[in-house]
């Protein structure tokens, strides 16, 4: 057995990919809903 593959880093890479995917989804959602949320807060401030 000259070469024994190590799979320790594989789990870390999978977690990193999942984290990147979640971050991209959050950024897209905020980009789409950002103006709507800003308008809601502006309306609340205007009514105060």
N, C-alpha and C positions, 0 to 999 in steps of 0.2 A: 504494500500500500504506500506508494510514493506520494499520491495526491489524495487528500481527503477533503472534499468540499465542505466549506463552512457555511451554514445557513443562518448565522446569527444576525447579519446585517439585513437579511431579507425582510424580516418583520418591521424593522425600523424604516426601511424604504416604503413599505406598504402603508405604515402609519403616516409618513410624510406625504405620500400621494393623497391619502384621504383628507389630511389637513389642508392641503393645497386646494383640493376640490371644494371643500366646505368654504374656504376663504373666497374662492372665485364665485360661488353661489351667493354668498353674503354680499359681495361687492356688486354683483349684478342686481340683486334685489334692492340694495340701497340706491344704486344709480337710477333704477326705474321708479322707486317710490320716494326718493329724496325730495323732489319738488312738491309732491302731494303732502308729505309730512310737514314741509316748510310752510305751505299754505295753511294747513290746519293750525300750526302754532301762530302764524301771523294773524289769523282770524281770532284766535283766543286772546292775543295781546290787544288787538283792536277793540274787542268787546270789553276789556277791563277798564 
